[in-house]
Amino acid sequence: MSADDLNDSLSNLFNGDTGPVRTYESVGRAPVAFVPDRVFIENCPACGGTGRWRNTFRPCFRCKSKGKLTFKSAPEVRAANRHQAAVKRIKTREENILDFEKDFPVEFAWCKYNPKFDFAVSMLEAIARYGSLTDGQMAAVRKCVARAESFKAQRAEANKTRVVVGIDVSKIEATFATAVANKIKSPKLRLGDFRFEMAKSYGRNPGGIYVTTKSNGENVYLGKVLNSQFMPSPACTAEHKEAIIRVASNPAEEAKAYGFRSGNCSCCGKTLTKGISIDMGIGPICAQKYGFFTY
C-alpha cells in the first residue's frame, strides 16, 4: 500500500455527492452560509487572544490559555440572536410592570415612589422580573402602605393643629414668586437667624417655603409657609414664631439688615465686595431678581 492510496478525494468518499449546501435563508435566519461541521475561530474577548488574564501571568479560564474560541455560527448571527433575546427580555419586563400596576395600583405606586428605600427597589425589580410577588412579599408591601397612610393622616392632623392664625406671609410668598419668575431655580433668603428656602416642585410641598435655623452647628427645621399660612414644627418655640413673623413681614429690609450685619448677601450668600453692594447691604443683581430694589 502506498501513500497515494490513503489520499482519496471527497468525491470518492461520498460517491461524488456532497449534498446541498444549506443557507440561513432556508432555516429563517440571517443570510450567512451554513456548512455542516464548519467552525468560526475568534480571539478570546476575555484575554484578547493572549491566553493570559488581562496581560498577567495568570491563565485565562475562558479559553483555557489557548487565546482562541471556536463557534458553530458566524459572529453577526450570534450578535443578532443576542439582540433579539435582549429585546424580548425588555418587552417581557415592561409587560410584567404594566400588568402588575393594573392589578395592584396601590402596592405598585408605593414601590415606585420610594426609590430611596432598598426594600421598595427590590420589590419593583421582582415585579419587573417575575410579574408578581410572593405572598410574604405582598403582605410586607401592604404593611408598608398601611404605615405610610397612617403617617400621612397623622401629619395632616398635626398640620391642622399647628396652623398659626393671623400671620401675614404675603410678602415673603410674593418675594419667592418674583424670584421664580426671574428664573431662580432654588430661591432662598437668609433673614435674621433663619433661612427661608423654596421646596422642590417634585417634593411633598411644592410651592412651600421651609424655615430652618442653626443650633449647635446643625440645621433645625422650624416649619413651613404654605397656602398663605405658617405651620410651625414641634421644634419651633414661641420666640422663634415671633422672630419669624417679624422678618417674614418685611423681607426687603430684613435682607438689607442681614447684609449689614454679616457682610454677605441675603439671597446668594456671597460676600459683599463692591461699593454699591456694601452700601445697600445686598447685591444689586439679587435685589432686582427678588423684587427688592432697582438700581
LOKOLPA-965091 format. One record per residue: residue in one letter; x, z, y of N, C-alpha, C in turn. Coordinates in nm, 2 decimals, m for minus. Layout:
N
r;nX;nZ;nY;caX;caZ;caY;cX;cZ;cY
a;X;Z;Y;X;Z;Y;X;Z;Y
...
This chain:
295
r;nX;nZ;nY;caX;caZ;caY;cX;cZ;cY
m;0.09;0.00;m0.12;0.00;0.00;0.00;0.09;0.00;0.12
s;0.06;m0.09;0.22;0.14;m0.10;0.34;0.06;m0.03;0.45
a;0.13;m0.02;0.57;0.07;0.05;0.68;m0.04;m0.04;0.74
d;m0.04;m0.17;0.72;m0.14;m0.26;0.78;m0.28;m0.24;0.70
d;m0.27;m0.19;0.58;m0.39;m0.17;0.51;m0.47;m0.05;0.56
l;m0.41;0.04;0.64;m0.48;0.15;0.70;m0.53;0.12;0.83
n;m0.50;0.01;0.89;m0.54;m0.02;1.03;m0.66;m0.12;1.03
d;m0.77;m0.08;0.97;m0.89;m0.16;0.97;m0.96;m0.16;1.11
s;m1.01;m0.27;1.15;m1.08;m0.27;1.28;m1.22;m0.20;1.27
l;m1.28;m0.17;1.38;m1.41;m0.11;1.38;m1.51;m0.20;1.32
s;m1.50;m0.33;1.35;m1.60;m0.42;1.29;m1.60;m0.42;1.14
n;m1.48;m0.40;1.08;m1.47;m0.39;0.93;m1.53;m0.26;0.88
l;m1.51;m0.15;0.96;m1.56;m0.02;0.92;m1.71;m0.01;0.92
f;m1.77;m0.08;1.02;m1.91;m0.07;1.04;m1.98;m0.20;1.00
n;m1.91;m0.28;0.92;m1.97;m0.41;0.88;m2.00;m0.50;0.99
g;m1.92;m0.49;1.10;m1.94;m0.58;1.21;m2.05;m0.55;1.30
d;m2.12;m0.43;1.28;m2.23;m0.39;1.37;m2.21;m0.25;1.42
t;m2.18;m0.24;1.55;m2.16;m0.11;1.62;m2.28;m0.05;1.67
g;m2.40;m0.12;1.66;m2.52;m0.07;1.71;m2.54;m0.08;1.86
p;m2.66;m0.07;1.91;m2.68;m0.09;2.06;m2.62;0.03;2.14
v;m2.57;0.00;2.25;m2.52;0.10;2.34;m2.64;0.16;2.42
r;m2.66;0.29;2.41;m2.77;0.35;2.48;m2.73;0.38;2.63
t;m2.83;0.36;2.72;m2.81;0.40;2.86;m2.91;0.51;2.90
y;m2.88;0.57;3.01;m2.97;0.67;3.06;m3.10;0.62;3.10
e;m3.11;0.49;3.13;m3.24;0.43;3.17;m3.33;0.44;3.05
s;m3.28;0.42;2.93;m3.37;0.42;2.81;m3.42;0.56;2.78
v;m3.35;0.67;2.83;m3.40;0.80;2.80;m3.45;0.87;2.92
g;m3.47;0.80;3.03;m3.53;0.85;3.15;m3.44;0.94;3.23
r;m3.31;0.91;3.24;m3.22;0.99;3.31;m3.14;0.90;3.41
a;m3.03;0.95;3.47;m2.96;0.87;3.57;m2.89;0.75;3.51
p;m2.88;0.64;3.58;m2.83;0.51;3.53;m2.68;0.52;3.51
v;m2.63;0.60;3.41;m2.49;0.61;3.37;m2.48;0.58;3.22
a;m2.39;0.49;3.19;m2.38;0.45;3.05;m2.35;0.57;2.96
f;m2.42;0.57;2.84;m2.40;0.68;2.75;m2.35;0.62;2.62
v;m2.24;0.67;2.57;m2.18;0.62;2.45;m2.17;0.73;2.35
p;m2.21;0.72;2.23;m2.20;0.83;2.14;m2.06;0.88;2.12
d;m2.04;1.01;2.12;m1.91;1.08;2.10;m1.82;1.06;2.22
r;m1.87;1.01;2.33;m1.78;0.99;2.45;m1.78;1.13;2.52
v;m1.66;1.16;2.57;m1.64;1.29;2.64;m1.58;1.26;2.78
f;m1.61;1.35;2.87;m1.55;1.34;3.01;m1.46;1.46;3.03
i;m1.34;1.43;3.06;m1.23;1.53;3.08;m1.21;1.55;3.23
e;m1.22;1.67;3.27;m1.21;1.71;3.42;m1.12;1.83;3.43
n;m1.06;1.84;3.55;m0.98;1.96;3.58;m1.07;2.09;3.58
c;m1.02;2.19;3.53;m1.10;2.32;3.53;m1.11;2.37;3.67
p;m1.24;2.39;3.72;m1.26;2.43;3.86;m1.21;2.58;3.88
a;m1.19;2.66;3.78;m1.15;2.79;3.79;m1.00;2.80;3.83
c;m0.92;2.72;3.77;m0.78;2.72;3.79;m0.72;2.60;3.86
g;m0.81;2.50;3.88;m0.76;2.38;3.95;m0.68;2.29;3.86
g;m0.69;2.31;3.73;m0.61;2.23;3.64;m0.47;2.28;3.60
t;m0.44;2.40;3.65;m0.31;2.46;3.63;m0.30;2.54;3.50
g;m0.42;2.58;3.45;m0.42;2.66;3.33;m0.39;2.81;3.36
r;m0.36;2.84;3.49;m0.33;2.98;3.53;m0.44;3.02;3.63
w;m0.48;3.15;3.62;m0.59;3.20;3.71;m0.53;3.22;3.85
r;m0.59;3.13;3.94;m0.56;3.14;4.08;m0.41;3.14;4.11
n;m0.34;3.05;4.04;m0.19;3.03;4.07;m0.11;3.16;4.04
t;m0.16;3.24;3.94;m0.09;3.35;3.90;m0.03;3.32;3.76
f;0.03;3.42;3.70;0.08;3.40;3.56;m0.02;3.44;3.46
r;m0.14;3.48;3.50;m0.24;3.52;3.41;m0.31;3.39;3.36
p;m0.34;3.38;3.23;m0.41;3.26;3.18;m0.55;3.25;3.22
c;m0.60;3.13;3.24;m0.73;3.10;3.28;m0.82;3.11;3.15
f;m0.92;3.20;3.15;m1.00;3.22;3.04;m1.11;3.11;3.02
r;m1.14;3.04;3.13;m1.25;2.94;3.12;m1.20;2.82;3.05
c;m1.08;2.78;3.07;m1.03;2.66;3.00;m0.93;2.70;2.89
k;m0.91;2.83;2.87;m0.81;2.88;2.77;m0.67;2.83;2.79
s;m0.63;2.83;2.92;m0.50;2.79;2.97;m0.47;2.64;2.95
k;m0.57;2.56;2.92;m0.55;2.41;2.90;m0.55;2.34;3.03
g;m0.62;2.39;3.13;m0.63;2.32;3.26;m0.73;2.21;3.26
k;m0.79;2.18;3.15;m0.89;2.08;3.14;m1.02;2.13;3.07
l;m1.13;2.07;3.10;m1.26;2.09;3.04;m1.32;1.96;2.99
t;m1.39;1.96;2.88;m1.45;1.84;2.83;m1.60;1.86;2.83
f;m1.67;1.75;2.87;m1.81;1.75;2.88;m1.87;1.62;2.81
k;m1.99;1.63;2.76;m2.05;1.51;2.70;m2.13;1.43;2.80
s;m2.15;1.47;2.92;m2.22;1.39;3.02;m2.13;1.38;3.14
a;m2.17;1.28;3.22;m2.09;1.25;3.34;m2.11;1.35;3.45
p;m2.02;1.37;3.54;m2.03;1.47;3.65;m2.16;1.45;3.73
e;m2.19;1.33;3.77;m2.31;1.31;3.85;m2.44;1.34;3.78
v;m2.44;1.32;3.65;m2.55;1.36;3.57;m2.57;1.51;3.57
r;m2.46;1.58;3.55;m2.47;1.73;3.55;m2.51;1.78;3.68
a;m2.46;1.72;3.79;m2.50;1.77;3.92;m2.64;1.74;3.95
a;m2.70;1.63;3.90;m2.84;1.60;3.92;m2.93;1.70;3.84
n;m2.88;1.74;3.73;m2.96;1.83;3.64;m2.96;1.97;3.71
r;m2.84;2.01;3.76;m2.83;2.14;3.83;m2.92;2.15;3.95
h;m2.92;2.04;4.03;m3.01;2.03;4.15;m3.16;2.04;4.11
q;m3.19;1.97;4.00;m3.33;1.97;3.96;m3.37;2.11;3.91
a;m3.28;2.18;3.84;m3.31;2.31;3.80;m3.33;2.41;3.91
a;m3.24;2.39;4.02;m3.25;2.48;4.14;m3.38;2.46;4.21
v;m3.42;2.33;4.22;m3.55;2.30;4.29;m3.66;2.37;4.21
k;m3.66;2.36;4.08;m3.76;2.42;4.00;m3.77;2.57;4.02
r;m3.65;2.64;4.02;m3.64;2.78;4.04;m3.70;2.82;4.17
i;m3.67;2.75;4.28;m3.72;2.78;4.42;m3.87;2.76;4.42
k;m3.92;2.66;4.36;m4.06;2.64;4.36;m4.13;2.75;4.29
t;m4.07;2.79;4.18;m4.13;2.90;4.10;m4.14;3.03;4.18
r;m4.03;3.06;4.25;m4.03;3.18;4.33;m4.13;3.18;4.44
e;m4.15;3.07;4.51;m4.25;3.05;4.61;m4.39;3.07;4.56
e;m4.41;3.01;4.44;m4.54;3.02;4.38;m4.57;3.17;4.34
n;m4.47;3.24;4.29;m4.49;3.38;4.25;m4.53;3.46;4.37
i;m4.45;3.44;4.48;m4.48;3.52;4.60;m4.62;3.49;4.65
l;m4.66;3.36;4.66;m4.79;3.33;4.71;m4.90;3.38;4.62
d;m4.89;3.38;4.49;m4.99;3.43;4.40;m5.00;3.58;4.41
f;m4.89;3.65;4.42;m4.90;3.80;4.43;m4.96;3.84;4.56
e;m4.92;3.77;4.67;m4.98;3.80;4.80;m5.13;3.78;4.81
k;m5.17;3.68;4.74;m5.32;3.65;4.73;m5.39;3.76;4.65
d;m5.33;3.81;4.55;m5.40;3.91;4.46;m5.38;4.05;4.51
f;m5.27;4.08;4.57;m5.24;4.22;4.62;m5.18;4.22;4.76
p;m5.26;4.18;4.86;m5.21;4.17;5.00;m5.16;4.29;5.06
v;m5.22;4.41;5.03;m5.17;4.53;5.09;m5.03;4.57;5.04
e;m5.02;4.57;4.91;m4.89;4.60;4.85;m4.78;4.51;4.88
f;m4.82;4.38;4.89;m4.72;4.28;4.93;m4.67;4.30;5.07
a;m4.77;4.33;5.16;m4.73;4.35;5.31;m4.64;4.47;5.32
w;m4.66;4.57;5.24;m4.57;4.69;5.25;m4.43;4.65;5.21
c;m4.42;4.58;5.10;m4.28;4.53;5.05;m4.22;4.44;5.15
k;m4.29;4.35;5.22;m4.24;4.25;5.31;m4.19;4.31;5.44
y;m4.27;4.41;5.49;m4.24;4.46;5.62;m4.16;4.59;5.62
n;m4.09;4.62;5.52;m4.00;4.73;5.51;m3.86;4.68;5.46
p;m3.80;4.59;5.54;m3.67;4.53;5.49;m3.55;4.63;5.49
k;m3.56;4.75;5.55;m3.45;4.84;5.55;m3.47;4.94;5.44
f;m3.57;4.93;5.36;m3.60;5.03;5.25;m3.56;4.95;5.12
d;m3.45;5.00;5.05;m3.40;4.94;4.94;m3.50;4.92;4.83
f;m3.59;5.02;4.81;m3.69;5.00;4.71;m3.79;4.89;4.74
a;m3.83;4.88;4.86;m3.92;4.77;4.90;m3.85;4.63;4.88
v;m3.72;4.62;4.91;m3.65;4.50;4.89;m3.64;4.46;4.75
s;m3.61;4.56;4.66;m3.61;4.53;4.52;m3.74;4.49;4.46
m;m3.85;4.55;4.51;m3.98;4.51;4.46;m4.02;4.37;4.51
l;m3.98;4.33;4.63;m4.00;4.20;4.67;m3.92;4.10;4.59
e;m3.80;4.13;4.55;m3.72;4.04;4.46;m3.79;4.03;4.32
a;m3.84;4.14;4.27;m3.91;4.14;4.14;m4.03;4.05;4.15
i;m4.11;4.06;4.26;m4.22;3.97;4.27;m4.18;3.82;4.27
a;m4.08;3.79;4.35;m4.03;3.65;4.35;m3.98;3.60;4.22
r;m3.92;3.69;4.14;m3.86;3.65;4.02;m3.96;3.65;3.90
y;m4.04;3.75;3.89;m4.13;3.76;3.78;m4.28;3.73;3.81
g;m4.31;3.73;3.94;m4.45;3.71;3.98;m4.54;3.83;3.96
s;m4.49;3.94;3.92;m4.57;4.06;3.91;m4.48;4.19;3.91
l;m4.55;4.30;3.91;m4.48;4.43;3.90;m4.53;4.51;3.78
t;m4.44;4.59;3.72;m4.49;4.67;3.61;m4.58;4.78;3.66
d;m4.65;4.84;3.57;m4.75;4.95;3.61;m4.68;5.06;3.69
g;m4.56;5.10;3.64;m4.49;5.20;3.71;m4.45;5.16;3.85
q;m4.40;5.04;3.87;m4.36;4.98;4.00;m4.48;4.97;4.09
m;m4.59;4.92;4.04;m4.71;4.91;4.12;m4.76;5.05;4.17
a;m4.76;5.15;4.08;m4.80;5.28;4.12;m4.71;5.34;4.23
a;m4.58;5.31;4.22;m4.49;5.36;4.32;m4.51;5.30;4.45
v;m4.54;5.17;4.45;m4.56;5.09;4.57;m4.69;5.14;4.64
r;m4.79;5.16;4.56;m4.92;5.21;4.62;m4.91;5.35;4.67
k;m4.82;5.43;4.61;m4.80;5.57;4.66;m4.73;5.56;4.80
c;m4.63;5.47;4.81;m4.57;5.45;4.94;m4.67;5.39;5.05
v;m4.76;5.30;5.01;m4.86;5.25;5.10;m4.95;5.37;5.15
a;m4.99;5.45;5.06;m5.08;5.56;5.10;m5.00;5.66;5.19
r;m4.88;5.68;5.17;m4.80;5.77;5.25;m4.78;5.71;5.39
a;m4.76;5.58;5.40;m4.74;5.51;5.53;m4.87;5.52;5.61
e;m4.99;5.50;5.54;m5.12;5.51;5.61;m5.14;5.65;5.66
s;m5.10;5.75;5.58;m5.12;5.89;5.62;m5.03;5.92;5.75
f;m4.91;5.87;5.75;m4.82;5.89;5.87;m4.88;5.82;5.99
k;m4.93;5.70;5.97;m4.99;5.62;6.08;m5.11;5.70;6.14
a;m5.19;5.75;6.05;m5.31;5.83;6.10;m5.26;5.96;6.18
q;m5.16;6.02;6.13;m5.11;6.14;6.19;m5.05;6.11;6.33
r;m4.98;6.00;6.34;m4.92;5.96;6.47;m5.03;5.92;6.57
a;m5.14;5.86;6.52;m5.25;5.82;6.61;m5.31;5.95;6.66
e;m5.33;6.04;6.58;m5.40;6.17;6.62;m5.31;6.25;6.72
a;m5.18;6.25;6.69;m5.09;6.32;6.78;m5.08;6.25;6.91
n;m5.09;6.12;6.91;m5.08;6.05;7.04;m5.20;6.08;7.13
k;m5.32;6.10;7.06;m5.44;6.14;7.14;m5.42;6.27;7.21
t;m5.36;6.36;7.14;m5.34;6.50;7.20;m5.23;6.51;7.29
r;m5.13;6.41;7.29;m5.02;6.42;7.37;m5.03;6.34;7.50
v;m5.14;6.27;7.52;m5.15;6.18;7.64;m5.16;6.27;7.76
v;m5.07;6.24;7.86;m5.07;6.32;7.99;m5.16;6.25;8.08
v;m5.26;6.33;8.14;m5.36;6.27;8.23;m5.31;6.28;8.37
g;m5.34;6.18;8.45;m5.31;6.19;8.59;m5.17;6.15;8.63
i;m5.10;6.08;8.55;m4.96;6.04;8.58;m4.97;5.89;8.62
d;m4.91;5.86;8.74;m4.91;5.72;8.79;m4.79;5.65;8.74
v;m4.80;5.57;8.64;m4.69;5.49;8.58;m4.69;5.35;8.62
s;m4.78;5.31;8.72;m4.80;5.17;8.75;m4.67;5.11;8.81
k;m4.59;5.19;8.89;m4.47;5.13;8.95;m4.36;5.11;8.85
i;m4.34;5.20;8.75;m4.24;5.17;8.65;m4.28;5.06;8.56
e;m4.41;5.04;8.53;m4.45;4.93;8.45;m4.43;4.80;8.53
a;m4.47;4.80;8.66;m4.45;4.68;8.74;m4.30;4.64;8.75
t;m4.22;4.74;8.76;m4.07;4.71;8.76;m4.02;4.64;8.64
f;m4.06;4.69;8.52;m4.02;4.63;8.40;m4.09;4.49;8.38
a;m4.21;4.48;8.42;m4.27;4.35;8.41;m4.20;4.24;8.50
t;m4.15;4.28;8.62;m4.08;4.19;8.70;m3.95;4.15;8.64
a;m3.88;4.25;8.57;m3.75;4.22;8.50;m3.77;4.12;8.39
v;m3.88;4.14;8.31;m3.91;4.05;8.20;m3.94;3.91;8.26
a;m4.01;3.90;8.37;m4.05;3.77;8.43;m3.92;3.70;8.48
n;m3.82;3.78;8.51;m3.69;3.73;8.56;m3.59;3.71;8.45
k;m3.64;3.71;8.32;m3.57;3.67;8.20;m3.46;3.78;8.17
i;m3.49;3.90;8.20;m3.40;4.01;8.15;m3.45;4.04;8.01
k;m3.36;4.02;7.91;m3.40;4.03;7.77;m3.43;4.18;7.73
s;m3.35;4.27;7.77;m3.37;4.41;7.73;m3.36;4.50;7.86
p;m3.47;4.50;7.94;m3.46;4.57;8.06;m3.45;4.72;8.04
k;m3.37;4.79;8.12;m3.36;4.93;8.11;m3.32;4.99;8.25
l;m3.36;5.11;8.28;m3.33;5.18;8.40;m3.28;5.32;8.37
r;m3.18;5.36;8.45;m3.13;5.50;8.45;m3.18;5.57;8.58
l;m3.27;5.66;8.56;m3.33;5.72;8.67;m3.32;5.87;8.65
g;m3.26;5.94;8.75;m3.24;6.09;8.73;m3.15;6.11;8.61
d;m3.20;6.20;8.52;m3.13;6.23;8.40;m3.19;6.16;8.28
f;m3.27;6.05;8.31;m3.34;5.98;8.20;m3.30;5.84;8.19
r;m3.33;5.78;8.08;m3.31;5.64;8.05;m3.44;5.58;8.01
f;m3.49;5.48;8.08;m3.61;5.41;8.05;m3.57;5.27;7.99
e;m3.62;5.24;7.87;m3.59;5.12;7.81;m3.71;5.05;7.75
m;m3.72;4.92;7.77;m3.83;4.84;7.71;m3.83;4.83;7.56
a;m3.94;4.86;7.50;m3.95;4.85;7.35;m3.94;4.70;7.31
k;m3.89;4.68;7.19;m3.88;4.54;7.13;m4.01;4.48;7.11
s;m4.02;4.35;7.14;m4.15;4.28;7.13;m4.20;4.28;6.98
y;m4.11;4.29;6.89;m4.15;4.29;6.75;m4.16;4.43;6.68
g;m4.14;4.53;6.77;m4.15;4.67;6.71;m4.29;4.72;6.71
r;m4.30;4.85;6.69;m4.43;4.92;6.68;m4.50;4.93;6.81
n;m4.43;4.93;6.92;m4.49;4.95;7.05;m4.45;4.84;7.15
p;m4.49;4.71;7.12;m4.45;4.60;7.21;m4.50;4.63;7.35
g;m4.42;4.61;7.45;m4.46;4.63;7.59;m4.45;4.77;7.64
g;m4.42;4.87;7.55;m4.40;5.00;7.59;m4.26;5.03;7.65
i;m4.25;5.15;7.71;m4.12;5.18;7.77;m4.08;5.32;7.71
y;m3.97;5.33;7.64;m3.92;5.45;7.58;m3.84;5.53;7.69
v;m3.86;5.66;7.68;m3.78;5.75;7.77;m3.70;5.85;7.69
t;m3.57;5.85;7.72;m3.47;5.93;7.65;m3.39;6.01;7.75
t;m3.32;6.11;7.70;m3.22;6.18;7.78;m3.10;6.23;7.69
k;m2.99;6.26;7.75;m2.88;6.31;7.68;m2.88;6.46;7.67
s;m2.85;6.51;7.55;m2.84;6.65;7.52;m2.73;6.68;7.42
n;m2.63;6.74;7.46;m2.51;6.77;7.37;m2.45;6.64;7.32
g;m2.45;6.54;7.40;m2.39;6.41;7.36;m2.48;6.32;7.28
e;m2.60;6.36;7.25;m2.69;6.28;7.17;m2.81;6.24;7.25
n;m2.87;6.13;7.21;m2.99;6.08;7.28;m3.11;6.16;7.22
v;m3.20;6.21;7.31;m3.32;6.28;7.27;m3.44;6.20;7.32
y;m3.53;6.17;7.23;m3.65;6.09;7.26;m3.75;6.18;7.32
l;m3.80;6.15;7.44;m3.89;6.23;7.52;m4.03;6.18;7.52
g;m4.05;6.05;7.49;m4.19;5.99;7.49;m4.18;5.85;7.53
k;m4.30;5.79;7.56;m4.31;5.65;7.59;m4.42;5.63;7.69
v;m4.40;5.53;7.77;m4.50;5.48;7.86;m4.57;5.36;7.80
l;m4.70;5.37;7.77;m4.77;5.26;7.70;m4.92;5.27;7.75
n;m4.97;5.15;7.78;m5.11;5.13;7.82;m5.14;5.22;7.94
s;m5.05;5.22;8.04;m5.06;5.30;8.17;m5.07;5.45;8.15
q;m5.02;5.50;8.04;m5.02;5.64;8.01;m4.88;5.68;7.96
f;m4.84;5.80;7.99;m4.72;5.86;7.94;m4.75;5.95;7.82
m;m4.69;5.92;7.70;m4.71;6.00;7.58;m4.59;6.08;7.55
p;m4.58;6.21;7.58;m4.46;6.28;7.55;m4.44;6.31;7.41
s;m4.32;6.33;7.37;m4.28;6.37;7.23;m4.28;6.52;7.22
p;m4.27;6.58;7.10;m4.26;6.73;7.10;m4.14;6.78;7.17
a;m4.03;6.70;7.18;m3.91;6.75;7.25;m3.92;6.75;7.40
c;m4.03;6.69;7.45;m4.05;6.68;7.60;m4.10;6.82;7.65
t;m4.03;6.89;7.73;m4.07;7.01;7.79;m4.15;6.99;7.92
a;m4.20;7.10;7.97;m4.27;7.09;8.10;m4.18;7.04;8.21
e;m4.06;7.09;8.21;m3.96;7.05;8.31;m3.93;6.90;8.30
h;m3.92;6.85;8.18;m3.89;6.71;8.15;m4.01;6.63;8.21
k;m4.13;6.67;8.18;m4.25;6.59;8.23;m4.25;6.58;8.38
e;m4.23;6.69;8.44;m4.23;6.69;8.59;m4.13;6.60;8.65
a;m4.00;6.60;8.59;m3.90;6.51;8.64;m3.93;6.37;8.61
i;m3.98;6.34;8.49;m4.02;6.20;8.45;m4.12;6.15;8.55
i;m4.22;6.23;8.58;m4.33;6.19;8.67;m4.27;6.15;8.81
r;m4.17;6.23;8.85;m4.11;6.21;8.99;m4.04;6.08;8.99
v;m3.95;6.06;8.89;m3.86;5.94;8.90;m3.94;5.81;8.87
a;m4.04;5.82;8.78;m4.12;5.70;8.74;m4.21;5.66;8.86
s;m4.25;5.75;8.95;m4.34;5.72;9.06;m4.27;5.64;9.17
n;m4.14;5.65;9.17;m4.07;5.57;9.28;m3.93;5.52;9.22
p;m3.94;5.42;9.13;m3.82;5.38;9.06;m3.72;5.31;9.16
a;m3.76;5.25;9.27;m3.66;5.18;9.36;m3.57;5.29;9.42
e;m3.63;5.39;9.48;m3.55;5.49;9.55;m3.47;5.57;9.45
e;m3.52;5.60;9.33;m3.45;5.68;9.23;m3.33;5.59;9.17
a;m3.35;5.46;9.17;m3.24;5.38;9.12;m3.12;5.38;9.22
k;m3.15;5.38;9.35;m3.05;5.39;9.45;m2.98;5.53;9.45
a;m3.06;5.63;9.43;m3.01;5.77;9.42;m2.92;5.78;9.30
y;m2.95;5.72;9.19;m2.86;5.72;9.07;m2.73;5.66;9.10
g;m2.74;5.54;9.18;m2.61;5.47;9.21;m2.52;5.55;9.30
f;m2.58;5.62;9.40;m2.50;5.70;9.49;m2.44;5.82;9.42
r;m2.51;5.87;9.32;m2.46;5.99;9.25;m2.36;5.96;9.15
s;m2.38;5.85;9.07;m2.29;5.82;8.96;m2.19;5.72;8.99
g;m2.21;5.63;9.09;m2.12;5.52;9.12;m2.15;5.40;9.03
n;m2.25;5.41;8.95;m2.29;5.30;8.86;m2.42;5.24;8.89
c;m2.44;5.11;8.85;m2.57;5.05;8.88;m2.68;5.11;8.78
s;m2.79;5.14;8.84;m2.90;5.20;8.75;m2.95;5.10;8.65
c;m2.94;4.97;8.68;m3.00;4.87;8.59;m2.91;4.83;8.48
c;m2.79;4.78;8.51;m2.70;4.73;8.41;m2.59;4.84;8.37
g;m2.58;4.94;8.45;m2.48;5.05;8.41;m2.34;5.02;8.45
k;m2.31;4.91;8.52;m2.17;4.87;8.56;m2.13;4.95;8.68
t;m2.00;4.97;8.70;m1.95;5.04;8.82;m1.97;4.95;8.94
l;m2.02;5.02;9.05;m2.04;4.95;9.18;m1.90;4.94;9.25
t;m1.86;4.82;9.27;m1.73;4.79;9.33;m1.73;4.72;9.46
k;m1.83;4.64;9.48;m1.84;4.56;9.61;m1.90;4.65;9.72
g;m1.87;4.62;9.84;m1.92;4.70;9.96;m2.07;4.71;9.96
i;m2.14;4.59;9.95;m2.28;4.60;9.97;m2.35;4.68;9.85
s;m2.29;4.67;9.73;m2.34;4.75;9.62;m2.32;4.90;9.64
i;m2.20;4.93;9.69;m2.18;5.07;9.72;m2.27;5.13;9.83
d;m2.29;5.05;9.93;m2.37;5.09;10.04;m2.51;5.11;10.00
m;m2.56;5.02;9.92;m2.70;5.03;9.88;m2.73;5.11;9.75
g;m2.62;5.14;9.68;m2.63;5.22;9.56;m2.69;5.14;9.44
i;m2.68;5.01;9.45;m2.73;4.93;9.34;m2.68;4.79;9.35
g;m2.66;4.71;9.25;m2.61;4.58;9.25;m2.71;4.48;9.31
p;m2.68;4.39;9.39;m2.78;4.30;9.46;m2.85;4.21;9.36
i;m2.78;4.16;9.26;m2.85;4.08;9.16;m2.95;4.16;9.08
c;m2.91;4.28;9.03;m3.01;4.36;8.96;m3.12;4.40;9.04
a;m3.10;4.44;9.17;m3.21;4.48;9.26;m3.31;4.37;9.28
q;m3.26;4.24;9.28;m3.35;4.13;9.30;m3.43;4.10;9.17
k;m3.36;4.11;9.06;m3.43;4.08;8.94;m3.53;4.19;8.90
y;m3.51;4.31;8.94;m3.61;4.42;8.91;m3.71;4.43;9.02
g;m3.70;4.35;9.12;m3.80;4.36;9.23;m3.79;4.47;9.33
f;m3.67;4.53;9.34;m3.65;4.64;9.43;m3.63;4.59;9.58
f;m3.52;4.51;9.59;m3.48;4.47;9.73;m3.45;4.32;9.72
t;m3.45;4.26;9.84;m3.40;4.12;9.85;m3.29;4.12;9.96
y;m3.17;4.07;9.92;m3.06;4.07;10.01;m3.05;3.93;10.08
